[in-house]
Each structure stands twice: as C-alpha cells, then as structure tokens.
Amino acid sequence: MKSRIHQKVVVERSAVDHEAFADFYQFGDAPARPLLVYFGGAISSSVYHSRRETEPSSLVELFEAALRATGVESVDMLVVPCPLIGRSYPDFRSRVFRFVIEELLSRTPNPEPEALVFFGNSAGAHIAAVLAFELERVRALATTAAVGLVEAADESERRLFAGKRYLSFANLDDPCVDHTIRFWEAMIMRGIAVDVIERAGGHAFEDYVANGAALEAFNWLLGGLSVKA
C-alpha cells in the first residue's frame, strides 16, 4: 500500500454560504493521478462542524481496502461532506459548481485531474449527478441510498450522459429506493444503461457498508479508472 498524504481543504467564505471543507488524500506519486470524489449524505450542522476537526477514518479505511483489492497504486480521493444548504436553496446548482470546481479542487494538489469518478451517498448522490452530467472528464458515477438523480438529469444543461458508466445500490428497506428505480427508468428512456443492485438493509450509509455495497462501489470505480468508457 502506498503511503497517503492528507490535507484538510477549508473554504472560509464558500459559495454554499458557510465555512466549508473537504478532506483530500493522495495515494502514490504518479504525476497524473485520477481523482475519486465522495459526496456524503445530509448531516446536521453540529455534525458537520465537528467533522471540520476530524478525518473520515472509516471511509478512508474502506477506500484503502478497495485499493488493495484493485491494485491501483496512484490515485487521489476528495471526501466532501454534504453542504448545509439543500436543493431548494437559491442557485443551488451554480453554487455547487463553484464550491466543488472553483473552491475545493483549486485548493488541492490535483486541481485539474484528467479523469474523475464520483461516489454519491443519499443527498450527496444528487450533487455527484449534477456535476457528472456536466463535466466531460467524469468517467463513472456510483451511488448508494440515492435521492434526486432524476431531477439532476432533467435539470442538466449539457446532458453529458453517454460515455460514462453508472452503478447504483438501493437497499430493499431504504425508503428512498424509488429514487434509484425512477433514475434507472429515466436513463433507459435516454438509451443509457444503469446497473442497479438491490440488497437487504435500510437507508443509513452504515447499512450499505454492512452489506458490502460501499466497498463494491469503490472497487467498481477504481477498477474502471484504467479503462475509458
């Protein structure tokens, strides 16, 4: 396992209207490293601010397990907690773009990666999809407990659906499972394949960790980095 370098990326006056942050990790030292971005689900303001002082250790451990399984040696990961504003907030889409692309990525050692893959959980899946459908460099999108995927597709301006890979996990007792099924149907109507895997469990990310979906999502994203869609 390559050693990792961690950087807390802080944006004091962010486009999402609060002090925002993310955790950047570098694995390996290849000059052109791909970037995996994980977008977390909605959390309370108290939990959000507490994470400003910590690291997402359990998620990093899961990612490292995927690195070992896939043999990928040089890759970066950006862990983005869900902003404290929701989809109904004015100019949400444009704020998300400014926040992720202009504010977060520009502050990392890998501001313009040639290849991007996204992993979105719950409300973070909507943010990941919003970006994925507009950015050519995004090769793949994986989601767990997703919400808002159909809306992200319908509101897309560039509609860059083709040439990307999609994998969505939806637990059978997840009250939001219909969001994933509707996304699958909407993308089929556009001629785009989405692989959907249903397993036992609820909506919590811990349920998707327990049934192996989260690790499989990381494996799938990393495994495809060396192969263009």
C-alpha positions in Angstrom: 0.0 0.0 0.0 1.3 3.4 -1.0 1.6 5.9 1.8 -1.1 8.5 2.0 -0.9 12.3 2.3 -3.8 14.1 3.9 -4.8 17.7 3.5 -7.9 19.5 5.1 -9.2 21.8 2.5 -11.0 24.8 4.1 -13.1 27.5 2.3 -14.0 30.2 4.8 -16.4 32.1 2.6 -17.8 29.4 0.3 -20.3 29.5 -2.4 -22.5 27.3 -0.2 -22.9 30.2 2.3 -20.9 28.8 5.3 -17.4 27.8 6.1 -17.0 24.6 4.2 -14.3 22.0 3.9 -13.3 18.7 2.5 -10.6 16.0 3.1 -8.1 15.4 0.3 -6.0 12.3 0.2 -3.1 11.4 -2.1 -2.1 7.8 -2.7 1.1 7.2 -4.7 3.1 9.8 -6.5 2.4 9.4 -10.2 2.4 12.8 -11.9 -1.1 12.3 -13.5 -3.3 10.8 -10.8 -7.0 10.3 -11.3 -9.4 11.6 -8.7 -12.3 9.9 -6.9 -14.7 12.3 -5.2 -17.0 11.0 -2.5 -20.1 13.2 -1.7 -21.6 12.4 1.7 -25.3 12.4 2.7 -27.1 15.2 4.6 -26.0 15.7 8.2 -26.8 18.2 10.9 -24.9 21.4 11.3 -23.4 20.2 14.6 -22.1 17.0 13.0 -20.8 19.0 10.0 -18.8 21.4 12.2 -17.4 18.6 14.3 -16.1 16.9 11.2 -14.1 20.0 10.5 -11.8 18.9 13.3 -11.6 15.2 12.4 -10.9 12.9 9.5 -13.3 10.4 7.8 -11.2 7.5 9.0 -13.7 4.7 8.4 -14.3 5.8 4.9 -10.6 6.0 4.2 -10.1 2.5 5.5 -12.8 1.3 3.2 -11.1 3.1 0.3 -7.8 1.5 1.2 -9.4 -1.9 1.2 -10.6 -1.2 -2.4 -7.1 0.0 -3.4 -5.6 -3.4 -2.2 -8.3 -5.3 -4.0 -7.9 -3.5 -7.3 -4.2 -3.0 -7.2 -4.5 0.7 -8.0 -1.4 2.5 -6.7 -1.7 6.2 -7.6 -5.0 7.9 -7.1 -6.4 10.8 -5.1 -9.6 11.0 -3.1 -11.6 14.0 -2.1 -14.2 13.5 0.6 -16.9 16.2 0.5 -19.4 16.4 3.4 -22.9 17.4 2.2 -23.2 21.2 2.3 -25.6 22.7 4.8 -27.9 24.1 2.1 -30.4 21.9 0.2 -31.7 21.7 -3.3 -34.3 24.3 -2.7 -31.7 26.9 -1.9 -31.5 29.7 -4.5 -29.0 29.0 -7.3 -28.1 25.6 -5.7 -26.7 24.1 -8.9 -24.4 27.1 -9.7 -23.3 27.3 -6.0 -22.4 23.6 -6.1 -20.3 24.0 -9.2 -18.4 27.0 -7.8 -17.9 25.2 -4.5 -16.6 21.9 -5.8 -14.7 23.0 -9.0 -13.6 26.6 -8.2 -13.2 26.5 -4.5 -12.3 22.9 -3.4 -10.4 21.4 -6.4 -8.4 24.6 -6.9 -7.1 24.3 -3.4 -5.8 20.7 -3.8 -2.6 19.4 -5.3 -4.6 17.9 -8.2 -6.8 20.8 -9.4 -7.4 19.6 -12.9 -7.3 15.7 -12.9 -7.6 14.1 -16.3 -10.0 11.5 -15.0 -12.7 11.9 -12.4 -15.1 9.3 -10.9 -17.8 10.2 -8.4 -19.4 8.3 -5.5 -22.5 9.9 -4.0 -24.5 8.8 -1.0 -28.0 9.9 -0.3 -28.2 13.7 -0.9 -24.6 13.6 -2.0 -25.7 11.4 -4.9 -27.7 14.3 -6.3 -24.7 16.6 -6.1 -22.5 14.0 -7.7 -25.0 13.5 -10.5 -25.4 17.3 -11.1 -21.7 17.5 -11.7 -21.3 14.2 -13.6 -23.8 15.2 -16.2 -22.0 18.5 -17.0 -18.3 17.5 -16.8 -16.6 15.6 -19.7 -13.8 14.3 -17.5 -16.2 12.3 -15.3 -15.9 8.7 -16.3 -18.3 7.0 -13.8 -20.9 7.6 -11.2 -21.7 5.2 -8.3 -24.4 5.9 -5.8 -25.9 4.4 -2.6 -29.2 5.4 -1.0 -29.6 8.0 -3.8 -32.1 10.8 -3.9 -32.6 13.4 -6.6 -31.0 11.6 -9.5 -33.9 12.1 -11.9 -34.0 15.8 -11.1 -30.3 16.1 -11.7 -30.7 14.6 -15.1 -33.8 16.6 -16.0 -32.2 19.9 -15.0 -28.9 19.2 -16.7 -27.8 21.7 -19.3 -25.1 19.8 -21.2 -26.7 16.4 -20.6 -23.4 14.5 -20.9 -25.0 11.2 -20.1 -23.3 9.0 -22.7 -19.7 7.7 -22.5 -20.0 7.2 -18.7 -20.6 4.2 -16.5 -23.4 4.1 -13.8 -23.8 1.8 -10.8 -26.5 2.3 -8.2 -27.1 0.4 -5.0 -30.6 0.5 -3.5 -31.4 -1.4 -0.3 -34.8 -3.1 -0.1 -35.8 -1.3 3.2 -34.5 2.0 2.1 -37.5 4.4 1.9 -35.7 6.2 -0.9 -35.3 3.2 -3.1 -37.8 4.5 -5.6 -35.4 7.4 -6.5 -33.0 4.8 -7.9 -35.6 2.9 -9.7 -37.0 6.0 -11.4 -33.5 7.0 -12.3 -32.9 3.6 -14.0 -36.2 4.1 -15.9 -35.4 7.6 -16.9 -31.9 6.7 -18.2 -33.2 3.7 -20.1 -35.6 6.1 -21.9 -32.4 8.1 -22.9 -30.7 4.9 -24.1 -28.3 4.9 -21.2 -27.6 1.8 -19.2 -27.6 1.9 -15.4 -26.7 -1.1 -13.3 -28.9 -1.3 -10.2 -28.1 -3.7 -7.4 -30.7 -4.3 -4.6 -29.7 -5.7 -1.3 -31.0 -6.1 2.3 -30.8 -3.0 4.5 -32.0 0.4 5.2 -31.1 4.0 4.2 -28.1 4.6 6.5 -24.7 4.5 4.9 -23.7 2.0 7.6 -26.2 -0.4 6.1 -24.5 0.0 2.7 -21.2 -0.7 4.4 -22.5 -3.7 6.2 -23.9 -5.4 3.1 -20.8 -4.7 1.1 -22.3 -2.2 -1.3 -20.0 0.7 -0.3 -16.8 -1.4 -0.8 -18.1 -2.7 -4.1 -18.8 0.8 -5.3 -15.2 1.8 -4.5 -13.9 -1.4 -6.2 -16.0 -0.7 -9.3 -14.9 2.9 -9.6 -11.3 2.2 -9.1 -11.3 -0.8 -11.3 -12.6 1.3 -14.2 -10.0 4.1 -13.9 -7.6 2.5 -16.3 -10.3 1.8 -18.9 -12.0 4.7 -20.7 -15.8 4.2 -21.1 
